[in-house]
């Protein structure tokens, strides 16, 4: 994102409540408010174009730059105040800053009273950095008064918080390391090395931070997936991470996004025989987002919900529940949506097209297939190939038998041009040619049966989740003459 778009993006990220608060806050500020006209324009502009905006406002480039800077200042101040009212973590940080301000004014007892109000909550909410700053500030303040509270001056308490901070920082450091250079890798050796780090060798109950415990279990789950594949271990660890959230309401306030993601991560790590449980976990995440009042910005909540709905679509496809899959896809693949774009949208469109085909709606399936195959550079090669293979079945259902030989030839040329291995698709392509020709000779049923036998014997090694040829053939045989 361009720097000049930062403010525009911030304005367009505001929720209705935040917009209302900002306007009330701005109206209480003294002086001229020409920046509010800029705010109204930024609510609607797709990008920040200084020349165009200057023209609309009938102002100079310098005046626009001044208004932009001032709008940013007022908007951020308003959001800080708004967050303080709705987010307990922001309120703690503000309380500490107030104590610092009072100290500078020499109001020691007043500053201490502010610190005393926040101490227990910094521990409860695991705000280690704020706790340590507040503790050290208090140490400075109590030198100037008599009878300091021994409970709040406890070095043991300080030591425990430092340990909690260290555990959390180690876990976060390892997590960032895994994301930075192994997120797309299945390097078992590297993952095993991470599992040997000191913090990962600890028992989770010995960690001094709930956030660290969640991270520990999630990390173990990721390592299990890389080393052993999705199975009982990955399901156990990620489910335990979710359980910690469920048992600790405060943690859901500290890490609301993590709470929602814990269901989605656990669902991703469920083995095939527990996929129904995975679907329940995704539905639970969606239900929480629909009903719970969590301190999450509306834009982030929309992104999380969009991710969960896309994940649900994939799981329904993997469970071969095609009618539900098609209904879900229709609800979430709105072309006007800000989400499900790029690679993600293309992947979901493929699942949608397949589910329409398997529910006898080949005429509708051709529409999402066309979006994938219209020279879209956002489509991965594997999805483009799968879409081409799926189109052969769609055209067969549409009775365009004469078109299939041309499509098969086109697919083969495309595979060769892209340098893709053709082993998995070769036999499938041969069979699609055979069954299209067999229609005219009146031997459809025999050829469809022979095709199905090759599938059942494992000769065509295309996964059912990708292309459920067996399901499609069984439907064809029921209606074949």
Secondary structure by P-SEA (a helix, b strand, c coil): ccccaaaaaaaaaccaaaaaaaaaaaaacccccaaaaaaaaaaccccccaaaaaaaacccaaaaaaaaaaaaaaaaaaaaaaaaaccaaaaaaaaaaaaaaaaaacaaaaaaaaaaacaaaaaaacaaaaaaaaaaaaaaaaccccccccccccaaaaaaaaaaaaaaaaaaaaaaaaaaccccccaaaaaaaaaacccccccccccccaaaaaaaaaaaaaaaaaaccccaaaaaaaaaaaaaaaacaaaaaacaaaaaaaaaaaaaaccccaaaaaaaaaaaaaaaaacccccccaaaaaaaaaaaaaaaaaaaaaacaaaaaaaaaaacccccccccccaaaaaaaaaaaaaaaaacaaaaaaaaaaaaccccccccaaaaaaaaaaaaaaaaaaccccaaaaaaaaaaaaaaaacccccccaaaaaaaaaaaaaccccaaaaaaaaaaaaaaaccccccccccaaaaaaaaaaaacc
